[in-house]
Amino acid sequence: MSTADLLPLAVAIPLLGSALVAVAGRRLPRAGRDVLATALAATDVVCLALLWSRTDPDGRAVSWLGGWEPSDGHSVGIVLVADRLGSGLALLAALLVLAVFCYAWRYFDEPSGEHGGMFPALLLLFQAGMCGFALTGDLFDAFVFFELMGAVAYALTGYRIEDPRPLQGALAFGLVNSAAAYLSLLGIGLLYARTGELGMAQIGTALDERAAAGHGRDALVVVAFVLVLAGPLVKAATAPFHFWLPDAHAVAPSPVCMLLSGVMVELGVYGVARIHRVVFAGAGGLPDAAVRDTLLAAGVLTALVGGVMCWQQRHLKRMLAFSTVGHVGLFLVGTALLTPAGLAGSAVYVAGHAGAKAALFGLTGVLLDRYGSVDEHGLHGRARRLRLTGLLFVVGGLALAGLPPFGTGLGKAVTEEAAGRELGWLPVVFVLVSALTGGAVLRAGLRVFGGVGLPPKEHPEVAATTGEGEEPEIREPGRRPPPPMVVVSAALLVGCLAVGVVPGVGRALAEGAAAFVDRAGYLAAALGQAAPTAPAAPPAPDAGWTPSGVLLGLLSTALAVAFATGAVRRDPRRGTGALYRATVLPLRRLHSGLLGDYVAWLAVGVAALLVALTAQL
């Protein structure tokens, strides 16, 4: 089997597997459904691992479905294109889905009879959407795969239909993301009207040819760029499009949260990078400086909002969700640099973050399984007996803070160095956000698993979502957590560590980042043309540990520990300060939970992006 043949197979296995599980699940017992779904997920992992290993570091594998290859640079067929980063992200999604299947064994309740197997079938369909999006080279099919992924995510978020809270979270998730999808579809329509093409390489080439013929960029290209990126930016929970994410994570089942935060939002950042690089980075697109400045501003804003809001939470799932928002902002900063080093750092960061964040959501599921609560205050000291779970939770917090040698620390270090070369103050943002998010997790770990400090009290001026009275995800609260829940979480943390200590991982992702920014090579491969005679790809950046990276990682970890210990030792009777009431409290109130506000912020964000770009042209 050739490398190109693995591309459609990587999408077809989970897509057809979901139908098989949905049909067979009506007759199979619970164990049979679990074995079948896990085997299908493992098969796709093997397929994607082969695809990733067979793809040259500076090359690409291309597959035209049905043999509809381009003629004279034009095509009507569907193309799948795999490079090291795209296939690597698809492999990461498949690995997390496999981990979630193992995590949910003997844990997650499912209906039987006609609805048996629906949960694993939805997970496989979710995997098909993620893998298809990471591998497609067609803009319209990227939209289709992205919306397939989104529609399944809405269903998984509201899976517990007997509880109104998941339905409300899924509704907000679905409506906000669907509104953004309509904007993306409108942008794709504008590009199709201008170029007559839907393939990313074809659209980019057509725009460049128009520029060469003397037709410079106009308002249509700028508007199309903003509209097309609206969907990925909303999926990535970029501020001010992020409001849906904490609401969805607060009510989604824990295994679903592992996927939403572990890989789905990161796919949004990947979509922004891929669409810009292939479609809009040429002469007919937008200047790199304008795109860089706009996305850098969005990334810094997202990182700061996520970090501050993460620190304010006592609902553990919302805390981890806002932590995801903060780290997505850091990923976007690295991507927005438009350099191989920045992209390599973000890639390593994403790989490490996936393991750490999925593990933390898995460990939070242990608490919900055992105590029916995810409230940091209400669980104060109640989980002292869960020593291994508590140890893993604290390790996850240290990993989020950027402690060497975890993969999160390595990704943070590489991205910090690349960002510092562009703007000297950007590493401060990385250190602060890492310290806030990691410190919030450590603070919760000290209180919940150690009972450290006095029981905290909520102040009247702070309206917090508590997390008490959550519906348990199993029907036997108080039982001993099934071993797979803890084992899988531990394995995910080991994976996060491996990203930082295995030299080949960082080197492979750095080589993939160098090929990712080689636009000419991508266009030639996707269009079936000869590769450029001169090597267009820049040399692979260094993605290893440096003394400054280690020191900054230790600094952010020390700050996280200081923040956490200071918080648990603080007298709960003390009120809030004037600075908090003037800055943080208004930010908290913006997260109103009202769907109309979220849609309004979507419109505001799109308008702000359009104004920011046009002001620089």
N, C-alpha and C positions, 0 to 999 in steps of 0.2 A: 504493500500500500504506500502510495506516494505521500509526501508531506501535504500537498494540496488537497488530497482526499480526506485528510483528517479534519479540515476546516468545517465542511458541512456536517460531518459526523459528530463533531463536538457540540453542535446545536441540536442535531436530530436526536441524539441519545436521550437527553432530558425531556425534549419536547414530546417524542413518541412514548417515552417512559412514563410521563405524567398521565397520558391516556390509558396506558396499560395498568398502572396502579389504580386509577379511578375505576376502571371496569373490574379488575380482578379483586379489588378491595371489598367489593360487595359480598364475595364468597370466602375470601381468605380470613383466617383469624388474625388477631392483632399482631402476633409474632410473625406470621407469614407476610403481612403487609410491610412490617418494618424491615424484614430481611430483603424483600424484593426491592423496596425503595433504596435501601442502603447499597445493595449490589449495583443498582443502576447509577447511583451517584458515584460510587467507587470506579465504575467503568468509565465514566466521563472524566474523572480525575486522571486515569491512566491515559486516555486519549489526549487530553490537554497537556499532560506531562510530556508525551511523545512529540506533540506539536511544538511545545516550547523548546525542547532539547534539539529538535531537528531544524529549527529556524536559526539561520546564521545570525550572529550578533549584529551585523550591519546589513542584513538581508531581510527579505519578506517572502512569505508564501501567499500565493494568490489562487483563488478558485472562483471561476465563473459558473454559477449554478445553471445546469441544463446546457452548458456549452455555448451560451450566448455571449461570446467574446466581442470586444469592441472592433469596429471597422472604421478606419481613418480617424481614430480618436473619439468616435461616438459609439454609444451602446444603449441598448434597452434592457440588458440583463442585470442580474443581481450579483454583485461581487463581494466576496469575503477576502479580507486582507489581514494577515497576521504578521506582526513584527514582535520583537522581544517584549515590549511593554504591553501591547494589546493582548497577546497570548498569555503573558504573565498575569495580567489582571483577570482574565477569564479563568486561569488556573487557580488563582486566589479565591475567586467566587465559588468554584467547584469544591475546593478544599473546605471552605467554611460551610457549605451546604452539607457535605459529608459529615463534618463535625457536629452540625445541628441534628442530623439524623441520629447519630450515636448518642448525643446529649438527651434527646427526647425519648429514647428507649425506656419503657417502664415508667415513664414520667408524665408525658403530656396526654391528657384524656382525649379520646376521640369518639365520635358517634359510631355506631355499628349499623349493620343492615345496608340500606340503600346509600347512606352517606359515609360508609366505611372507606377509609383510604383517601378522603378528601384533603386532609392536611398534608400528607407526603406528596400527593399529586400536585397540590398548589406549590409546594416547595420546589419540585422538579420543574414546574412551569416557570417559576421565578428564576431558577437557574438558567433555563433556556433563554429567557429574555436578557439576563445579564451577560451571558456568553455571546449571544448574538450581537448585542450592542458593542461589546468590546472588540468584536472581530469584523464587523461590517465595514465596507468601504463605500456604502451608498447612503446619502443623506436622508432620503425618505425612509429607507429601511432602518436606519438608526432611530428615526422617530417611531417607527412601528415597534421595534424591539424595546425601546425605552418605555413606550406606553403599555406594552405587554407586561413588562416588569412592574410598572406602576399599578396597573389594574389588579395584578395578583397581590401586590403589596397592600392595596386597600383591603382586599378580601382577608388577607392574613392578619392585618391590624384589627379588623372587626370580627375576628373568627368567633369570639365568644358572644354570640348574638343574644344570649339570654341576659347579658349585662348591658345597660344603655351606655355606659362610659366608653367601651371600645367602639360602639357604633358612632358615637359623637366624634371620637378621635379619628376614626376611619373616614367619616364624612368630611371633616376639615382637611385631612390629608388628600382625599380624592378631589375635592372641589378646587382647592388651591393649585394642586398639580395639574388638574385638567385645564384650568384657565391658562396656566403657563404653556401647556401642550398646544392649545389653540393658537397662542402667539407664535410658537415655534413652527407650527404648520403654515401659518400665514407667511412667515419669513421664508420657508421653503418654497411656497408658491411664488413669492416675488422673485426668488432666484431662478426658478424654473421659467417664469415669464421672460426674464432677462437672457438666460443662456440656453433654454431648451434642454437642460440636462438635470439629472438627479444624482448621479454619482459625484462623490466629493472631489475626486481627481478631475473629472470632466468639468465640473463647475469652476474649480480653481483655474484650470487651463483656459476655459472660455473667458473668464474675467481678465486673465493676463493678456489674452489675445486682443480683447477690446482696448486694454490700456496701450498695447503696442500699436494699435491702429489709430491712436490719438483720442480715444474716448476715455477720459479720465474717470475716476470714481465720482459718483453723484450721491444724492440723498437716498436713492433706492438701496444702494449697497450698504450704506451706514445703517439704515432702518432694518434691512434684512439681517445684518450682523447682530443687532440688538435683539430682534425678535427670535431668531434661531437659537441664540444662547439663553433665552429666557427659560426654556424647559430645563436644560442642564443646570443652570444656576439655582433654580428652585429645588430640583432634586438634590443638589449639593448643599441645600440649606444655607446659602450665602445671604448675609444680611443685606437688605431687609426682607428677604424671602424666606427666612428661617422659622417663622412662627409656628408652622404646622408641625415641625419635627419633635419638639418636646411633648406636645400634646399627643402625638401618635405613639411615641415611645412609652409614655406613661401608662398607656392602656393596652399596648400590643403584648402578646405572649412573649415570655423571655426568649425562647428560641428565635422568634421573629426579630426581636431587637438585636440579636447577635448578628443577623444579616443586614438589617437596615443600617446600623452604625458601622458594622465591620467592613462592608463593601459597597452597598447601594449608593450612599451619598458620595463616596469616593469616585464612583463611576460618573457622577455629574461633573466633577473636576476633570476627569479624563476626557469627557465629551467636549468640554470647553477647550481644552488643549488641542484635541484632535481636529475639531472643526475649524478653529482658528488657523492651525498650522497648515492644513491641506487646502482649505477653501479661501481664506482671507489673508494669508501671509505673503502673497505675491504682489506683483506690481498693480494688479487690478483690485486689490483688497484695501486694507487699512494700514497706515503706518505703524510699525512696531512700537514706536514711542508712545503713541496715543493709546494703543491697546495695553501696553505694559503699565502705564501710569493709572489707567482706569481700573484694571484688574488688581493692581497692587493696593489701591485705596480700598476696593471692595474686600480684599483679603485681610488687610489690617483691621478694618471695621468689624468684620465677621469674627476675627480672632479675639478682639477685645470684648465684644459683646458676649461671645460664648464663654470666655474666661470669667468675666464678672458675674454673669448670670449663673454659671456653674457653682461658684462659691456661695451663692445665696440659697441654694436648694437644700431641702431636707428630704424630699421625695427622691429616693436613690435612683430610680429610672430617669427622672427628669434631670437629676444631677449629671448622670452619664450622658444623657442626650445633649445637654448644653456643653459638656466636655467635647462631644463630637463636633458641635458647631465651632468651638474654639479651634480645634485641631484642623478642621476643614479650612478655616481661614488661613492657617499656616501652610497647608498644602497648596492653597490657591496663591499665596505669596510666592512660593517656590516656583510654581508653574508660570506665574505672571512674569517672572524674570526673563522668560523666553531664551534661556541659555541651557546648554546641556547639563551644567552643574546644578542649576536650580531644579531642573526636571528630574535629574538623578536623585537628588536629595529628597524630593517629594515622593518619588517612587519607593525609595527605601523606607521613608516615613510611613507611607500608606501600608506597606507590607508589615511593618512592626506594629503599627497602630491596630491593624485588623486583629492580630492575635491578642493584644492586651485588652482592647475594648470588648471583643467577643467573650473573652474570659470573664471580665468584670460583670457583664450582663448575665453570663451563666451563673456566676457566684451569687448575684442578686436573686436569680431564680431559686437558688437554694434557700435563701432567707424567706422568700415568698412561699415556697413549698413547705417550709417548716413552721413558720409563724403567721402566715397570712398577712404580712405587712412588709412594706418597703420604706417605712418612715424612720429616718435616722434618730429622731428624738424618741419615738415610741419604742424602738428596739434597743434603747440604751442599756447595755450590759446583758441583754437577754441571750446573746449568742456566744457566751463565754465558752461553752462546751464544744463549739464547732472550731476547734483549734486549727485544723488543716485548712478549713475554708477561710478562716480569718487571716492565716498566714498568706494564703494565695491572694486574698483581697488586698492586703497591704503591699505585696509584691507588685500587683497590678497597678496600684497607685504610684509606686516608685517608678515603674516603667513609663506611665503617662507623664511623670515629671521629667523624664529624659535621662534617667540614671544609666550611665555606662555599665555594662556593655550591651544593654538591650537594643533591639532594632529601632525602637522609637528614639533612643538617644543618638544612634548613629545617623538616622534620617534627619533628626533635628540638627545635628552638628554639621552635616554636609550642606543642608539648606541654609543654615545660619551663615556659614562661610561664604556661600554664593550670594546671599542677600547682603551681607556686610560689604562686599566689594561694590555693590550697586549703591546702597544707602547705608551709611555707617550706623544709623540708629535702629535698623530693623532687627538685629539680634536681641535688642532689649525687649521687643515684642515677643519673640520666641521664648525668652527666659521667663518673662512675666506670665504669659498665658500657660506655659507648661507648669509653672509653680502653682498657679491658681487651680488648674484642673487636677493636677496630682495632689495638691494639698487638700482639696475638697474630699477626694477619695480617701486619703489618709485620715482626715478628721473623722469621717464616717466610720472607717475601720476601727479607730481607737475607741469611739463611743460604742459602737454596736458589738464588737467582738472583745473589747477590753474593759468596757464600762468606765473609761477614764473620764475624770471630771464630774462636776455636778450635773444632774439631769437638766438639760437646757429648757428654757421657756420661751415661748413666742411672744414678741412684743405687739401691742395693739396696732401700731402703725405699719406692721409688716404682715401682709396677707399672704401666707405661704400655703402651698399645696402640701398636705401632710403626708399622704401615702398610707395613712391608717385605714383599716377597714377594706383593704383590697380583696377582691375575689380570688381565693387561691386557685392556682392553675391545676390543682389536683383535688381529689375529693376526700383525702385523708390527711388533713393538716396535722402536724405534730409527729408524723412518722419520720423515721430515719431517711435522709435523702438517698435516693438510689446512687450507687457508686459511679455510674457513667456521668452524672452531673458534675462531680468533682474531678473525675479523671480527665474528662474532655477539657474542662477549664484549665487544669494543670498542663495538659498537652498544648493548649493554645499559648500559654505563657512560655512554655519551652520553645515553641515556634517563634515567638517574639524575640526570645533570647538568641535563637539560632540566626536570625536575620542580622544580628549585630556581631556575632562572633565567627560565623562561617565566612571566610573572605570571598568565596566564589559568588555569594549572593549579591553583595554590594557591587562587585566587579561586573557581574552579568547585567544588573539593572543599569549601571552606568553606561555600559556599551549599548544597551537598548535605548537609553536616553539620547545618546549621540546619533543613533540611527533615526530616532523619532523626529528630530529637528531637521533631518535631511529631506526637505520637501521635494527636491528634484528627483531623488531616488524613489520616493513613494509614488510620485506621479508617473514615472517611467514604468514601475512595476505594475501599478493598477491599470495602466493603459496598454500594457503589453509592448512597450517600446524598449529600445536599447537603453541601457543605463548610461548616464553621462560619462564621457570619456575621462574627465578629471574627477578625482575623488571629491565628492561634494560633502560627505559627512565629516564633521569635525572630530578630532580625537576624543576618545572617551575620557570623561573627567575622573578625577580621583575620588572614590567613594569610600575611603578608609578613614580610620580614626586619626585625628590630629591632636596635638597637645591642647590647642585652643578649644577644640570641640569637646574634649574630655573635661576641661576646666569649666566650660559653660554648662555642660551637663551636670557636673557636681554642684555648680552654683544654683541652678534651677531646682535640683533635688533638695539642697540645703534650705532654700527658701520655702519649698513645699512642706518640708518637715517643720520649719519654724512657724509657718502659717497654721498648720494643723495643731501643733502643740499649744500655740497661743490661743487658738479658738477653744480648745477643750478646757483650758485653764481659766478662761474668762469667766467672770462672775455673771451668771445668767440674769441677775437683777439689774445689771447696768443697762441703760437705755442706749439708743442709737445717737450718733453724733450729727452735727449740722451738715458735715460734708456728705454723709450717707444720705441724709434726707434731700440734699440738693442735687445729688448726682445719681446714686444707685436706685433710690426709690422711684424716681420718674421712669427709669429704664424698666424696672419691674412692672410698673403700671402699663407700659406699652404692650406687655404680653398679656392682653386682656382675656384671651380665650374666645373672643368673638370672631366669627367667620367673616363678617363684613369688614372688620378691621384688617384681617389678613389679606383679603382681596384688595383693599385699598392700598395696603403697603406694597402689594405686587405692582399695582399701577404706578405708585410713587417710585419704586425701584427701577422699573423699566424707563420711566421718564428721566430719572437721574442718570442712568447709563447713557441714554441718548444725548442728553445735554453735555455730559462730561466728554463724550467722544467728539461731538460736533465743535465743542469749544477748542479742541486741540487740532482740528483739521484746517 
